[in-house]
Amino acid sequence: MKKTRIYLWVLLTVTLWGTSFAISKIGIADLSPVHFLFLRVLFSSIIFAFSLMVIPKSKKIISLQDLYHLVFLSFIGISGYFIVQYSALKYTTTINASLFIAISPIFVALYMHFSKNESINKLQGSGIFLSFLGVCLIITNGKIDGLFSGTSIIGDGLMIINAAMLAIFTISTKDLLKKYDPFVIIAYMNISALITLIPITFTNNFISKTSLFNVIGGIQSKTYLAALYLAIFCTVIGYYGWYRGIKELGASRTSVFNYLNPLVATITSNILFHEGMTTYTFLGSFFAISGLLVNNKFKSNPSKKKFFRQQI
């Protein structure tokens, strides 16, 4: 019964995250990626701050060494992660963005291979190649000569980086989750991200061309609502569900749920933006997700796989 609840939490998380791409596009249409991200993190940090007030002090104490690790995770999983993602959404579709995020388990598998914790067999290798082929179809839309033309390649490239960041984030949380409550970890990560965002949000720099003070008067109500939706449902509820999944199911099993991201994103983007899938996007998504399923189904070296899952 407990495992069923965890699976439902992760399923809810991925469903909410699938809607986030389209909702984020609403926000970044009105604000720069950094300014919109700041609003989202500000709202979520306020919720977390009030929530921490009712949590026993014994559960909120974190060692200095772990605090450094937590600050790194706040960059990989929140501030840096969403700056890259929101910048990508300026140049690519929500459907493409969700498809590239779905390949994060491939980066998990490659990391485990090169760190010598889990080898990649021929079937896994075939799955990775199939996913790579799918990614190429999505990026090029079936036109190899157009690979380096147009603006979508910028957004697609940034989303591949984003998928790698999600893989690092998913793997790197396991040590903290052995020691601390998932909700406390997420709360501190958000507050840390808020602090690191302040200097680049309220100054002129290469990421943010102007201060938020200069544009705050012109922010539309729908932008605030989009940031609030993302803060409540995709950060507070979503990250808690994701971390519970990592803690109880392990990083590998939890990351598999990302397969559902493109489905939810496609439905949401069709409703809000009337975005459709081209034939090559459909074929690419089929190859990419098929490759992910093959990669997950035929993991090699069961003893090491079991050891890895016990560790995470």
Legacy VTK file of the C-alpha trace (Angstrom):
# vtk DataFile Version 3.0
C-alpha trace
ASCII
DATASET POLYDATA
POINTS 312 float
0.000 0.000 0.000
2.842 2.380 0.856
4.555 1.690 -2.485
1.273 2.363 -4.297
1.022 5.785 -2.626
4.605 6.582 -3.644
3.904 5.602 -7.251
0.815 7.832 -7.217
2.879 10.726 -5.822
5.443 10.374 -8.627
2.691 9.995 -11.235
1.051 13.192 -9.960
4.428 14.958 -10.035
5.169 14.064 -13.647
1.631 15.010 -14.695
2.008 18.433 -13.073
5.481 18.869 -14.572
4.042 18.003 -17.987
1.777 21.061 -17.738
4.640 23.292 -16.612
6.148 23.830 -20.080
3.012 25.469 -21.480
2.359 27.457 -18.285
5.981 28.662 -18.300
5.574 29.888 -21.877
2.759 32.135 -20.681
5.096 33.649 -18.086
8.160 34.153 -20.268
6.026 35.842 -22.934
5.699 38.730 -20.479
9.008 38.533 -18.578
12.597 37.440 -19.103
13.382 33.875 -17.971
15.256 35.098 -14.877
12.530 37.517 -13.769
9.764 34.943 -14.208
11.820 32.315 -12.397
12.361 34.723 -9.499
8.583 35.159 -9.104
8.072 31.407 -9.116
10.831 30.764 -6.560
9.676 33.705 -4.415
6.142 32.308 -4.165
7.335 28.755 -3.454
9.883 29.965 -0.861
7.158 31.868 1.023
5.071 28.683 1.177
8.081 26.641 2.293
9.098 29.226 4.918
5.670 29.086 6.595
5.666 25.283 6.363
9.081 25.049 8.037
7.717 26.964 11.034
5.524 23.994 12.024
8.209 21.332 11.447
10.126 20.232 14.593
13.542 21.868 14.967
15.283 18.483 15.125
14.196 17.766 11.532
15.409 21.134 10.234
19.052 20.954 11.349
21.499 20.325 8.470
25.257 19.946 8.777
27.535 22.543 7.148
28.980 19.970 4.732
25.501 18.950 3.592
24.542 22.610 3.280
27.221 23.067 0.582
25.806 20.026 -1.235
22.310 21.469 -0.934
23.395 24.801 -2.464
24.855 22.887 -5.427
21.582 20.996 -5.848
19.600 24.236 -5.703
21.570 25.423 -8.733
21.390 22.132 -10.687
17.730 21.537 -9.856
16.211 25.008 -9.566
18.019 28.278 -10.392
20.397 27.118 -13.126
18.014 24.399 -14.291
15.071 26.703 -14.922
17.135 29.542 -16.372
18.284 27.044 -19.018
14.770 25.630 -19.496
12.973 28.978 -19.733
15.624 30.279 -22.136
15.086 27.158 -24.272
11.314 27.691 -24.355
11.927 31.036 -26.076
13.210 29.098 -29.104
11.498 25.697 -29.143
8.018 24.238 -28.693
6.653 22.886 -25.417
6.310 19.462 -27.062
9.983 19.353 -28.073
11.021 20.581 -24.625
9.094 17.811 -22.861
10.499 15.160 -25.219
14.072 16.189 -24.471
13.443 16.202 -20.711
12.122 12.650 -21.076
15.574 11.424 -22.175
17.107 12.194 -18.775
17.143 8.443 -17.868
19.631 7.980 -20.725
21.995 10.392 -18.990
21.426 8.486 -15.729
22.400 5.227 -17.487
25.504 6.821 -19.064
26.566 8.272 -15.727
26.194 4.913 -14.017
28.199 3.282 -16.815
31.121 5.706 -16.737
31.185 5.782 -12.941
31.534 1.955 -13.169
28.504 1.267 -11.014
26.453 -0.250 -13.815
27.638 -1.478 -17.204
25.713 -0.973 -20.454
25.013 -4.157 -22.438
24.310 -4.379 -26.176
20.550 -4.110 -25.788
20.907 -1.062 -23.580
23.307 0.409 -26.106
20.726 -0.202 -28.832
18.128 1.594 -26.720
20.417 4.581 -26.221
21.130 4.700 -29.964
17.398 4.515 -30.716
16.750 7.430 -28.348
19.595 9.381 -29.963
18.055 8.745 -33.387
14.703 9.984 -32.092
16.309 13.138 -30.703
17.961 13.802 -34.087
14.592 13.441 -35.867
12.953 15.885 -33.458
15.731 18.470 -33.767
16.047 18.301 -37.557
12.347 17.643 -38.302
13.645 15.162 -40.861
15.933 17.666 -42.597
19.587 17.003 -41.805
20.682 20.046 -43.813
18.637 22.198 -41.460
20.382 20.955 -38.333
22.341 24.153 -37.774
19.818 26.587 -39.230
16.943 28.375 -37.568
16.444 29.223 -33.909
14.877 25.937 -32.750
18.308 24.282 -32.624
19.222 26.717 -29.831
16.181 25.759 -27.776
16.551 22.040 -28.504
20.247 22.131 -27.572
19.483 23.900 -24.307
16.813 21.309 -23.493
19.321 18.475 -23.957
21.564 20.260 -21.440
18.481 20.573 -19.232
17.878 16.800 -19.399
21.486 16.188 -18.324
21.033 18.605 -15.402
17.887 16.728 -14.312
19.848 13.447 -14.402
22.616 14.927 -12.215
19.999 16.373 -9.878
18.186 13.022 -9.584
21.376 11.053 -8.880
22.984 13.604 -6.548
20.103 13.712 -4.071
20.457 10.178 -2.724
22.926 10.972 0.072
20.852 13.836 1.470
17.665 11.785 1.335
19.237 9.158 3.584
19.633 11.787 6.320
16.833 14.317 5.974
13.127 14.675 5.284
12.410 15.305 1.561
10.192 18.308 2.295
12.896 19.998 4.376
15.477 19.426 1.619
13.210 20.960 -1.030
12.366 23.908 1.212
16.023 24.743 1.864
16.866 24.291 -1.828
14.192 26.783 -2.852
15.238 29.356 -0.279
18.873 28.901 -1.369
17.852 29.368 -5.010
15.922 32.528 -4.097
18.994 34.010 -2.419
21.262 33.228 -5.383
18.718 34.684 -7.845
18.478 38.072 -6.107
21.778 39.527 -7.473
21.009 38.631 -11.112
17.326 39.579 -10.865
17.799 43.115 -9.595
20.898 44.127 -11.586
21.808 44.561 -15.243
23.912 41.589 -16.388
24.413 39.193 -19.286
21.560 36.937 -18.067
19.088 39.670 -17.158
19.409 42.803 -19.294
17.502 44.953 -16.835
16.427 44.945 -13.197
13.055 43.505 -12.210
12.330 46.888 -10.600
12.213 48.432 -14.082
9.532 46.068 -15.410
7.523 45.111 -12.342
4.851 47.732 -13.006
4.000 46.199 -16.368
3.629 42.579 -15.288
0.261 41.142 -16.279
-1.988 39.258 -13.849
-1.759 36.069 -15.950
2.011 36.093 -15.413
1.584 36.221 -11.635
-0.989 33.428 -11.830
1.358 31.307 -13.972
4.191 31.790 -11.455
1.843 30.966 -8.558
0.579 27.810 -10.299
4.148 26.630 -10.924
5.168 27.466 -7.343
2.331 25.530 -5.704
1.770 22.578 -8.013
5.087 22.056 -9.800
7.507 23.080 -7.031
5.946 22.500 -3.595
3.808 19.486 -4.534
5.874 18.325 -7.521
9.335 18.328 -5.989
8.050 16.712 -2.811
6.540 13.872 -4.842
9.736 13.521 -6.905
11.955 13.373 -3.825
9.673 10.863 -2.113
9.979 8.730 -5.226
13.778 8.947 -5.245
13.917 8.095 -1.543
11.511 5.134 -1.661
11.891 3.811 -5.235
15.396 4.926 -6.221
16.638 7.360 -8.865
16.414 4.908 -11.781
12.795 3.848 -11.192
11.652 7.381 -10.474
13.259 8.850 -13.615
11.329 6.328 -15.760
8.106 8.241 -15.025
9.438 11.081 -17.184
8.156 9.070 -20.165
4.725 10.550 -19.422
5.959 14.146 -19.642
5.583 14.473 -23.444
2.020 13.117 -23.382
0.819 15.652 -20.811
2.826 18.466 -22.446
1.330 17.677 -25.864
-2.227 17.784 -24.518
-1.582 21.027 -22.601
0.188 22.774 -25.491
-2.608 21.797 -27.874
-5.193 23.315 -25.538
-3.284 26.540 -24.794
-1.208 27.178 -27.931
-2.668 24.834 -30.562
0.772 23.324 -31.058
0.735 20.128 -33.066
3.169 17.310 -33.695
4.747 16.980 -37.119
5.259 13.516 -38.594
8.962 13.659 -37.733
8.271 14.858 -34.173
5.894 11.907 -33.738
8.425 9.426 -35.170
11.210 10.981 -33.136
9.214 10.735 -29.925
8.352 7.116 -30.745
12.041 6.238 -31.251
13.181 8.230 -28.208
10.658 6.696 -25.799
11.088 3.197 -27.293
14.810 3.538 -26.716
14.193 4.583 -23.122
11.965 1.550 -22.547
14.593 -0.783 -24.045
17.296 0.851 -21.923
15.277 0.380 -18.738
14.051 -3.147 -19.581
17.428 -4.708 -20.343
19.720 -3.266 -17.692
22.737 -5.464 -17.272
24.440 -6.929 -14.239
21.525 -7.562 -11.879
23.724 -7.752 -8.786
25.111 -4.289 -9.398
21.659 -3.013 -10.296
20.333 -4.330 -6.975
23.250 -2.780 -5.119
22.656 0.562 -6.817
18.978 0.586 -5.937
19.775 -0.269 -2.332
22.204 2.632 -2.244
19.704 5.138 -3.643
LINES 1 313
312 0 1 2 3 4 5 6 7 8 9 10 11 12 13 14 15 16 17 18 19 20 21 22 23 24 25 26 27 28 29 30 31 32 33 34 35 36 37 38 39 40 41 42 43 44 45 46 47 48 49 50 51 52 53 54 55 56 57 58 59 60 61 62 63 64 65 66 67 68 69 70 71 72 73 74 75 76 77 78 79 80 81 82 83 84 85 86 87 88 89 90 91 92 93 94 95 96 97 98 99 100 101 102 103 104 105 106 107 108 109 110 111 112 113 114 115 116 117 118 119 120 121 122 123 124 125 126 127 128 129 130 131 132 133 134 135 136 137 138 139 140 141 142 143 144 145 146 147 148 149 150 151 152 153 154 155 156 157 158 159 160 161 162 163 164 165 166 167 168 169 170 171 172 173 174 175 176 177 178 179 180 181 182 183 184 185 186 187 188 189 190 191 192 193 194 195 196 197 198 199 200 201 202 203 204 205 206 207 208 209 210 211 212 213 214 215 216 217 218 219 220 221 222 223 224 225 226 227 228 229 230 231 232 233 234 235 236 237 238 239 240 241 242 243 244 245 246 247 248 249 250 251 252 253 254 255 256 257 258 259 260 261 262 263 264 265 266 267 268 269 270 271 272 273 274 275 276 277 278 279 280 281 282 283 284 285 286 287 288 289 290 291 292 293 294 295 296 297 298 299 300 301 302 303 304 305 306 307 308 309 310 311
